[in-house]
Each structure stands twice: as C-alpha cells, then as structure tokens.
Amino acid sequence: MARLAQTHGLTDVQQEILATVRDFVDKEIIPVATELEHRDEYPQAIVDGLKELGVFGLMIPEEYGGLGESLLTYALCVEEIARGWMSVSGIINTHFIVAYMLKQHGTQEQKEYFLPRMAAGETRGAFSMSEPGLGSDVSAITSKAVKDGDEYVLNGQKMWLTNGGTSTLVAVLVRSDEGHPEGTAPHKSMTTFLVEKEPGFGEVRPGLTIPGKIDKMGYKGVDTTELIMDGLRIPANRVLGGATGRGFYQMMDGVEVGRVNVAARGCGVAQRAFELGVQYAQQRHTFGKPIAQHQAIQFKLAEMATKVEAAHAMMVNAARKKDSGERNDLEAGMAKYLASEYCKEVVEDAFRIHGGYGFSKEYEIERLYREAPMLLIGEGTAEIQKMIIGRRLLEEYRFQG
Ligand SMILES: Cc1cc2nc3c(=O)[nH]c(=O)nc-3n(C[C@H](O)[C@H](O)[C@H](O)COP(=O)(O)OP(=O)(O)OC[C@H]3O[C@@H](n4cnc5c(N)ncnc54)[C@H](O)[C@@H]3O)c2cc1C
C-alpha cells in the first residue's frame, strides 16, 4: 500500500530504518501472526529478531548503546509493527515508556545501569499504575511504600500489567507519604519505584508475586498480569530520579509519549484492515461483478482510506511536536482519540466487506476485530482523552470578556 500514510520530510536514516522494519513485518510477522495469536503464544522468534534490529533501543541515546532516534521514527516503526500484529507493538511499548522515563527522569547511576541493558533488550520494561479498583483515576492509587532505614517496604495489588510476566524491570507507581505532610495533594505524594525481578510467574522476587496471565479477548501473545506486593523491599536508590513525590508527573510524562505510540498502533491496525478490505472487495463477486464495483462498497473503501490518512497525519504531527521540544499533550490526546476511534471503524468496515468470512478464524480480519477495542482503553480511554483535550482548549481559548 504505497499510496496511503506517507510521511514527508524523513531523513535517509529514518527511511532506511522504516524500510528494514517493514520488510521484517512482511516476512517475519504477518505470515505467522494469526496462528500464534489463536494459540495465545508468545512470539519469541519475532522478539529476538526485533532485538537484533535494535528496535528495543530505538530511542535510547547512543551514549547508552541505543540508536538515539526521535519519537517520530519510533512511532512510525510502531505503526509498521502494529500493521503486522498489534501484540508485538505492545511488547515494545511498555519497554519504551520505561526507557523514556529513565532517560528523562532517572539519576545518572540509574541511566548508566539500566539503559545499556534495555537498549540490548536484555532488561525488558513494564509499567504499572492501574489497580483492581482504578485505572483512569490514577490519583486514587492505594498501594503504598513506607520507608524503613535505607529501603522502602511496598504493599498493594496492581492490575493489567502488559508484559508483567516477561519483563525484568517494572516501574511501579505507589503512594509514599514519607516526607510529605498529611493532606498533601494525591499527585504530590506518589513515587515511581524501579523494581527488578525475574521473568516468569509466581514469586519472582521475595515479596513480589506475578500470578498467571489474564485471559483476554484479543491482544493475545503478549502477557497481561496482576502484580502483588507483600512486604516487597526496594533500596532507596531505586526510587526513579532519587526523590519521592515525583512519581505521578514522571508517569504522566511517560504516558504522554505512550499516547503517540497507541495512536501509531491504531494507524497500523487500520492500514492492515484497509489492505485486507480493498483486496477482498476485488476478489469477491456478487450480482455479476466484484463487490468493489458496487458503489456502497466503494464508499466504504473511500471512508476507510480517508480515516487512515487523517489518523496518520495527526499521529505524525503529535510526534513531531514532542520531538521539537514543545508540550504536546493536546496533540497526543487528539491523535490517540482519533486514531483509536478510526481504527475501530475501519476494522469494522473491513469486517463487513468480508461478509460471513469475516467471522471465520481463517481470515485475518477476525483477529483485527478482537484487537482494535484495546486501543480505545489503553493509555487512557476516549473519555479521558476528551477531558485532557477539553481542559487544554479552555486554557488556550480563555474567554477574555
Ligand atoms: C489489555 C490491557 C493492558 C493494559 N496494560 C496496562 C499497563 O501496562 N499498565 C497499566 O498501568 N495499566 C494497563 N492497563 C489498564 C488501563 O490503563 C485501564 O484499563 C484504563 O486506564 C481504564 O481504566 P479502568 O479499566 O479502571 O476503567 P475505569 O477508570 O473504571 O473507567 C470505566 C469507564 O468510565 C469512564 N470514565 C472514568 N472516569 C470518567 C470521567 N471522569 N468522566 C467520564 N467518563 C469516565 C471510562 O472512560 C470508562 O469508559 C491495561 C488495560 C488493558 C485492558
């Protein structure tokens, strides 16, 4: 699909990286994705291949062994990967957010210790804010850290950790009242802890348990888990940035780049749905002609392609804004909102174009249909994006009368 979702003004290096990733997606991901997904199997060979390509270190600075690329390059790679299989982009996404938070907020020692290992894909990141009782309302977090000598003791239950089992480093956001007087605003009494652990399930470190995988309707292959902290002892030098009380802001910064990333995933899945729909529409005949020749189907294809183009343009704009050093919460919120809604709609249209066959597990669109809804929820639901967009608009367009 050469025509749609083009990005102008890319450097030679960016073009080369994207061509390599696209080639990998076409040869190594698309042919096996649906089968692995149906078996809910972790795509180890794909992950190993991406490690070799350096994708795990794409945005990590060169001085720490990464490729030092921009958010735009990263997002365009994610778009390509999600076009192949959204779960694979999920494996990279939490790793990327943790690496980004370390780069932006880590102490020098934390950067030197973790980033080279993360760039090589040896240390793999997950991040954890959500709990059984909360997701959108991060300020309601109940998990707690209490200082005990040179360590903190963490207790509480976390929910919905993407890569909870396969990761070896989890950035965990908890309440830490230490040093903060009673009545401090909730977002000023939270701390991000860098929790190292063994991969796998069960007790993966004394005081830390990862029960089994949560069984999901889609987004399979990648493990999503709970995390239980029961007297988990973490040394003070594993507080992200070295000081307590900054965790909420650090996580929100991470989630903001994560939103561009989710937008990119929406773009990739929508592109694949369009590809499948436009191919099928030319093969399937009804009433004596290919269904693509019926105007109703052509209109669907026109709407789908327009949505693919619009979502891609907004995602690229949000990434470029962040790369320029400007605040991009408005653009990232809009891109995430639009790309995820459009993705769901484009997938649904491609599904309808497939008629009854869209319902068969033999057709790739069946998988996409179960994957698209996750994008409406991850990194903040549509309602949360609209709250962010609305607040920012009222700041920008303050009534002067
Ligand atoms: C597959 C998967 C992977 C995930 N991975 C991670 C992860 O790696 N790390 C992590 O920390 N979390 C993760 N999450 C959790 C995800 O971020 C939350 O599910 C999401 O933020 C929504 O929170 P919730 O499920 O608690 O819904 P709730 O917050 O309970 O919201 C329920 C509904 O109410 C709406 N709503 C809530 N508040 C308002 C409001 N003020 N105004 C209007 N409507 C509102 C929401 O939009 C939603 O429609 C994952 C979730 C899934 C499904």
Ligand as a Chemical Component Dictionary entry (heavy atoms), coordinates in Angstrom:
data_LIG
# 
_chem_comp.id                   LIG 
_chem_comp.type                 NON-POLYMER 
_chem_comp.pdbx_formal_charge   0 
_chem_comp.three_letter_code    LIG 
# 
loop_
_chem_comp_atom.comp_id 
_chem_comp_atom.atom_id 
_chem_comp_atom.alt_atom_id 
_chem_comp_atom.type_symbol 
_chem_comp_atom.charge 
_chem_comp_atom.model_Cartn_x 
_chem_comp_atom.model_Cartn_y 
_chem_comp_atom.model_Cartn_z 
_chem_comp_atom.pdbx_ordinal 
LIG C1  C1  C 0 -5.077  -5.292 27.749 1  
LIG C2  C2  C 0 -4.802  -4.167 28.709 2  
LIG C3  C3  C 0 -3.484  -3.824 29.006 3  
LIG C4  C4  C 0 -3.216  -2.813 29.943 4  
LIG N1  N1  N 0 -1.908  -2.529 30.268 5  
LIG C5  C5  C 0 -1.656  -1.665 31.291 6  
LIG C6  C6  C 0 -0.306  -1.457 31.753 7  
LIG O1  O1  O 0 0.651   -1.989 31.181 8  
LIG N2  N2  N 0 -0.105  -0.684 32.837 9  
LIG C7  C7  C 0 -1.128  -0.059 33.493 10 
LIG O2  O2  O 0 -0.879  0.651  34.474 11 
LIG N3  N3  N 0 -2.427  -0.206 33.058 12 
LIG C8  C8  C 0 -2.694  -1.007 31.989 13 
LIG N4  N4  N 0 -3.996  -1.188 31.563 14 
LIG C9  C9  C 0 -5.075  -0.540 32.284 15 
LIG C10 C10 C 0 -5.699  0.607  31.506 16 
LIG O3  O3  O 0 -4.834  1.714  31.509 17 
LIG C11 C11 C 0 -7.054  0.916  32.168 18 
LIG O4  O4  O 0 -7.909  -0.192 31.928 19 
LIG C12 C12 C 0 -7.659  2.185  31.625 20 
LIG O5  O5  O 0 -6.917  3.300  32.057 21 
LIG C13 C13 C 0 -9.116  2.342  32.095 22 
LIG O6  O6  O 0 -9.222  2.160  33.460 23 
LIG P1  P1  P 0 -10.329 1.175  34.072 24 
LIG O7  O7  O 0 -10.259 -0.097 33.330 25 
LIG O8  O8  O 0 -10.129 1.123  35.542 26 
LIG O9  O9  O 0 -11.699 1.864  33.747 27 
LIG P2  P2  P 0 -12.399 2.988  34.656 28 
LIG O10 O10 O 0 -11.431 4.044  35.024 29 
LIG O11 O11 O 0 -13.131 2.300  35.761 30 
LIG O12 O12 O 0 -13.458 3.584  33.622 31 
LIG C14 C14 C 0 -14.663 2.892  33.274 32 
LIG C15 C15 C 0 -15.421 3.747  32.271 33 
LIG O13 O13 O 0 -15.746 5.017  32.854 34 
LIG C16 C16 C 0 -15.221 6.075  32.072 35 
LIG N5  N5  N 0 -14.777 7.153  32.949 36 
LIG C17 C17 C 0 -13.915 7.082  34.004 37 
LIG N6  N6  N 0 -13.765 8.275  34.569 38 
LIG C18 C18 C 0 -14.527 9.147  33.867 39 
LIG C19 C19 C 0 -14.779 10.549 33.950 40 
LIG N7  N7  N 0 -14.191 11.322 34.868 41 
LIG N8  N8  N 0 -15.644 11.103 33.068 42 
LIG C20 C20 C 0 -16.244 10.351 32.117 43 
LIG N9  N9  N 0 -16.041 9.009  31.975 44 
LIG C21 C21 C 0 -15.195 8.435  32.842 45 
LIG C22 C22 C 0 -14.062 5.458  31.311 46 
LIG O14 O14 O 0 -13.778 6.213  30.130 47 
LIG C23 C23 C 0 -14.601 4.075  31.015 48 
LIG O15 O15 O 0 -15.462 4.142  29.901 49 
LIG C24 C24 C 0 -4.275  -2.143 30.571 50 
LIG C25 C25 C 0 -5.606  -2.467 30.245 51 
LIG C26 C26 C 0 -5.870  -3.467 29.325 52 
LIG C27 C27 C 0 -7.297  -3.824 29.018 53 
# 
loop_
_chem_comp_bond.comp_id 
_chem_comp_bond.atom_id_1 
_chem_comp_bond.atom_id_2 
_chem_comp_bond.value_order 
_chem_comp_bond.pdbx_ordinal 
LIG C1  C2  SING 1  
LIG C2  C3  SING 2  
LIG C2  C26 DOUB 3  
LIG C3  C4  DOUB 4  
LIG C4  N1  SING 5  
LIG C4  C24 SING 6  
LIG N1  C5  DOUB 7  
LIG C5  C6  SING 8  
LIG C5  C8  SING 9  
LIG C6  O1  DOUB 10 
LIG C6  N2  SING 11 
LIG N2  C7  SING 12 
LIG C7  O2  DOUB 13 
LIG C7  N3  SING 14 
LIG N3  C8  DOUB 15 
LIG C8  N4  SING 16 
LIG N4  C9  SING 17 
LIG N4  C24 SING 18 
LIG C9  C10 SING 19 
LIG C10 O3  SING 20 
LIG C10 C11 SING 21 
LIG C11 O4  SING 22 
LIG C11 C12 SING 23 
LIG C12 O5  SING 24 
LIG C12 C13 SING 25 
LIG C13 O6  SING 26 
LIG O6  P1  SING 27 
LIG P1  O7  DOUB 28 
LIG P1  O8  SING 29 
LIG P1  O9  SING 30 
LIG O9  P2  SING 31 
LIG P2  O10 DOUB 32 
LIG P2  O11 SING 33 
LIG P2  O12 SING 34 
LIG O12 C14 SING 35 
LIG C14 C15 SING 36 
LIG C15 O13 SING 37 
LIG C15 C23 SING 38 
LIG O13 C16 SING 39 
LIG C16 N5  SING 40 
LIG C16 C22 SING 41 
LIG N5  C17 SING 42 
LIG N5  C21 SING 43 
LIG C17 N6  DOUB 44 
LIG N6  C18 SING 45 
LIG C18 C19 SING 46 
LIG C18 C21 DOUB 47 
LIG C19 N7  SING 48 
LIG C19 N8  DOUB 49 
LIG N8  C20 SING 50 
LIG C20 N9  DOUB 51 
LIG N9  C21 SING 52 
LIG C22 O14 SING 53 
LIG C22 C23 SING 54 
LIG C23 O15 SING 55 
LIG C24 C25 DOUB 56 
LIG C25 C26 SING 57 
LIG C26 C27 SING 58 
# 
